[in-house]
Amino acid sequence: MTSTVHQPTRPAPLRIALVGLGIGRQHALAYQKMPDRFALEAVCSLEVEASQSAAVEFGARHILTRFEDVLALPDIDVIDICTPPYWHAPQAEAALLAGKHVICEKPLAASVAVVDALAQVEKRSGKRLMPIFQYRFGAGVQKLHKLVRLGLTGAPLVASVEVHWRRRASYYSAVPWRGKMATELGGVLLSQAIHALDMLMEVIGPAKCVYAITSTRSNAVEIEDCAAISLEMASGALVTMSATLGSSVEISRHRFVFEKLVAESNTRAYSNGGDPWTYVADLAEQQPAVDAALEAGFELSGLASADAGSGSGDSGGLKGIAPPAGFEAQLMLFHEAIVHGRELPVTIADARRAIELLAAIYQSADTHRAVALPMR
């Protein structure tokens, strides 16, 4: 008598409708790398030619130009919103009410009140909403997370953040919604530096107080393109941040000084969360423990060990190898959360934390006063 070995059945790929083909193309490329997890079934853009081209490139069956038609598709599990910022919140709400899971590019909304309202809609709908904060999944940030968890850093003392990018007049004239408060919702802080703020808070926690100065110095737009910020974090750590869209040399940098370690990112403008970072212990005798922890690799919590290439395994995480980063990592963890009922890798609460800090920064800049958090 022979026995039959039953292989576990892998869940069917989540069926995706992608709305917006600007940054949305980066999402599509990430989906394309994971055909066992995602099937890009529909693309939607106001530009018909862009939709047709993307549909051919990524194998989408539905080519649409109206968001209402996306909501009506019966064979879609997830709507991925990559439209201009002022459409994010209303489209996310409509997608939840249509019975779809939602992925939404930053910023999720213009205010904490709108984020809170979306959280209530998500709860009532029984579906899940994941904001995009892909930078936090870079290997450099994840390794620092591990060192913090192991107690090898001690408490944070100070940190500095730089987001020095370049946006010229042609960037704003290319699409009509850029550079206007009503449609872009904010400037360098909300549209570009929001990722750097998310990375900062992921490592050393939320802010307690902020003082900020903003100005518009590089382009003739309605929104800020330069900012200088001082932060006191809830941990007691002090942070300085500068952001500009007028730098001809583009860099992003995070530098953290802890009691027992200094960590510094690379300076790549659009991927400074990834390797290489430096991690230097305060005392020479502490460095071997830091090096050993880094050599052992790190884990993206919630990612099934089957994804290490073994072909089977339990849910635990990727250890000892280089897990995916950026959009691919976040979307992979989203799949795990939906299929296995786990916590989302980025939640509405994460978006709320970022939007509340930005609201405090803008209020401080407007009033020329320090603003305490949480805001009243």
Backbone hydrogen bonds, N-H to C=O, Kabsch-Sander energy under -0.5 kcal/mol:
donor,donor_aa,acceptor,acceptor_aa,energy
5,V,3,S,-0.5
6,H,4,T,-0.7
7,Q,5,V,-0.7
14,L,37,R,-3.2
16,I,14,L,-0.6
16,I,39,A,-2.8
17,A,78,V,-2.4
18,L,16,I,-0.5
18,L,42,A,-2.8
19,V,17,A,-0.5
19,V,80,D,-3.0
20,G,18,L,-0.6
20,G,44,C,-2.9
22,G,82,C,-0.5
25,R,22,G,-1.4
26,Q,23,I,-1.2
27,H,23,I,-1.1
28,A,24,G,-2.5
29,L,25,R,-2.3
30,A,26,Q,-1.7
31,Y,27,H,-2.6
32,Q,28,A,-2.3
33,K,29,L,-0.9
33,K,30,A,-0.7
34,M,31,Y,-1.9
37,R,34,M,-2.0
38,F,34,M,-2.4
39,A,14,L,-2.7
41,E,16,I,-2.0
41,E,39,A,-1.1
42,A,16,I,-1.7
43,V,62,H,-2.2
44,C,18,L,-2.3
45,S,64,L,-1.9
48,V,46,L,-0.8
51,S,47,E,-2.1
52,Q,48,V,-2.6
53,S,49,E,-2.5
54,A,50,A,-2.5
55,A,51,S,-2.5
56,V,52,Q,-1.9
57,E,53,S,-2.4
58,F,54,A,-2.8
59,G,55,A,-1.1
60,A,55,A,-1.2
61,R,41,E,-1.2
62,H,41,E,-2.6
64,L,43,V,-2.7
64,L,62,H,-0.5
69,D,66,R,-0.7
70,V,66,R,-1.1
71,L,67,F,-2.0
72,A,68,E,-1.1
73,L,70,V,-1.4
76,I,73,L,-0.6
77,D,15,R,-2.2
78,V,15,R,-2.3
79,I,101,H,-2.6
80,D,17,A,-3.0
80,D,78,V,-0.6
81,I,79,I,-0.6
81,I,103,I,-3.4
82,C,19,V,-3.2
82,C,80,D,-0.7
86,Y,183,T,-1.4
87,W,84,P,-2.1
88,H,84,P,-0.6
88,H,85,P,-1.3
89,A,85,P,-0.5
91,Q,87,W,-2.3
92,A,88,H,-2.7
93,E,89,A,-2.4
94,A,90,P,-2.2
95,A,91,Q,-2.3
96,L,92,A,-2.2
97,L,93,E,-2.4
98,A,94,A,-1.2
99,G,96,L,-1.8
100,K,95,A,-2.1
101,H,77,D,-2.5
102,V,128,R,-3.0
103,I,79,I,-2.1
104,C,130,M,-2.3
105,E,81,I,-2.5
115,V,111,S,-1.8
116,D,112,V,-2.8
117,A,113,A,-1.9
118,L,114,V,-2.2
119,A,115,V,-2.1
120,Q,116,D,-1.6
121,V,117,A,-1.9
122,E,118,L,-2.9
123,K,119,A,-2.1
124,R,120,Q,-2.3
125,S,121,V,-2.3
126,G,122,E,-1.4
127,K,122,E,-0.6
130,M,102,V,-2.9
132,I,104,C,-2.1
133,F,131,P,-0.6
136,R,133,F,-0.8
137,F,134,Q,-1.6
138,G,135,Y,-1.8
140,G,273,G,-1.0
141,V,273,G,-1.7
142,Q,138,G,-2.4
143,K,139,A,-2.5
144,L,140,G,-1.7
145,H,141,V,-2.4
146,K,142,Q,-1.9
147,L,143,K,-2.1
148,V,144,L,-2.4
149,R,145,H,-2.7
150,L,146,K,-2.2
151,G,148,V,-1.4
152,L,147,L,-2.3
153,T,147,L,-0.6
157,L,257,V,-3.2
158,V,257,V,-1.3
159,A,238,L,-1.9
160,S,255,R,-2.2
161,V,240,T,-2.2
162,E,253,R,-2.5
163,V,242,S,-2.2
164,H,251,I,-2.6
165,W,163,V,-0.7
165,W,244,T,-2.7
167,R,245,L,-2.4
171,Y,168,R,-1.3
172,Y,168,R,-1.0
173,S,169,A,-2.0
174,A,170,S,-1.1
178,R,175,V,-1.0
180,K,177,W,-1.0
183,T,180,K,-0.8
184,E,180,K,-3.3
185,L,180,K,-0.7
185,L,181,M,-1.0
188,V,224,E,-2.2
191,S,187,G,-3.2
192,Q,187,G,-0.6
192,Q,188,V,-1.2
193,A,188,V,-3.5
195,H,192,Q,-0.9
197,L,193,A,-2.2
198,D,194,I,-2.1
199,M,195,H,-2.5
200,L,196,A,-2.2
201,M,197,L,-2.4
202,E,198,D,-2.2
203,V,199,M,-1.5
204,I,200,L,-2.5
205,G,201,M,-1.8
208,K,232,E,-3.4
209,C,232,E,-2.0
210,V,371,V,-2.2
211,Y,230,S,-2.5
213,I,228,A,-2.5
215,S,226,C,-2.2
217,R,215,S,-0.6
221,V,219,N,-1.8
222,E,179,G,-2.5
225,D,215,S,-2.1
226,C,215,S,-1.8
227,A,243,A,-2.5
228,A,213,I,-2.6
229,I,241,M,-2.8
230,S,211,Y,-2.9
231,L,239,V,-2.9
232,E,209,C,-2.7
233,M,231,L,-0.5
233,M,237,A,-3.0
234,A,206,P,-2.7
236,G,233,M,-2.0
238,L,157,L,-2.1
239,V,231,L,-2.7
240,T,159,A,-1.9
241,M,229,I,-2.3
242,S,161,V,-2.0
243,A,227,A,-2.3
244,T,163,V,-2.4
245,L,225,D,-2.1
247,S,165,W,-2.4
248,S,246,G,-0.6
250,E,248,S,-0.6
251,I,164,H,-2.3
252,S,267,T,-0.8
253,R,162,E,-2.2
255,R,160,S,-2.3
256,F,263,A,-3.1
257,V,158,V,-3.0
258,F,256,F,-0.6
258,F,261,L,-3.2
259,E,155,A,-2.0
260,K,153,T,-3.1
261,L,153,T,-0.5
262,V,280,V,-2.4
263,A,256,F,-2.5
264,E,278,T,-2.1
265,S,254,H,-2.7
266,N,272,N,-0.6
266,N,274,G,-0.5
271,S,268,R,-0.7
272,N,268,R,-0.6
274,G,271,S,-1.6
278,T,264,E,-2.5
280,V,262,V,-2.7
281,A,279,Y,-0.6
282,D,260,K,-2.0
286,Q,283,L,-1.8
287,Q,283,L,-0.8
287,Q,284,A,-0.8
290,V,286,Q,-1.4
291,D,287,Q,-3.0
292,A,288,P,-2.5
293,A,289,A,-1.9
294,L,290,V,-2.1
295,E,291,D,-2.5
296,A,292,A,-1.5
297,G,294,L,-1.4
298,F,321,I,-0.6
301,S,299,E,-1.0
303,L,300,L,-1.8
304,A,302,G,-0.6
305,S,314,D,-1.8
307,D,304,A,-2.1
308,A,305,S,-2.0
309,G,306,A,-1.6
310,S,305,S,-0.5
311,G,306,A,-1.0
316,G,303,L,-0.6
316,G,314,D,-0.6
317,G,303,L,-0.5
319,K,317,G,-0.6
326,G,134,Q,-0.5
328,E,325,A,-0.8
329,A,325,A,-1.2
330,Q,326,G,-2.3
331,L,327,F,-2.9
332,M,328,E,-2.2
333,L,329,A,-2.3
334,F,330,Q,-1.9
335,H,331,L,-2.1
336,E,332,M,-2.0
337,A,333,L,-2.3
338,I,334,F,-2.5
339,V,335,H,-2.8
340,H,336,E,-2.3
341,G,337,A,-1.0
342,R,337,A,-0.8
351,A,347,T,-1.7
352,R,348,I,-2.7
353,R,349,A,-2.2
354,A,350,D,-1.8
355,I,351,A,-2.8
356,E,352,R,-2.8
357,L,353,R,-1.8
358,L,354,A,-2.3
359,A,355,I,-2.4
360,A,356,E,-2.2
361,I,357,L,-2.3
362,Y,358,L,-2.7
363,Q,359,A,-2.3
364,S,360,A,-2.5
365,A,361,I,-2.4
366,D,362,Y,-2.1
367,T,363,Q,-2.3
368,H,364,S,-2.1
369,R,364,S,-0.9
371,V,210,V,-2.7
373,L,208,K,-2.9
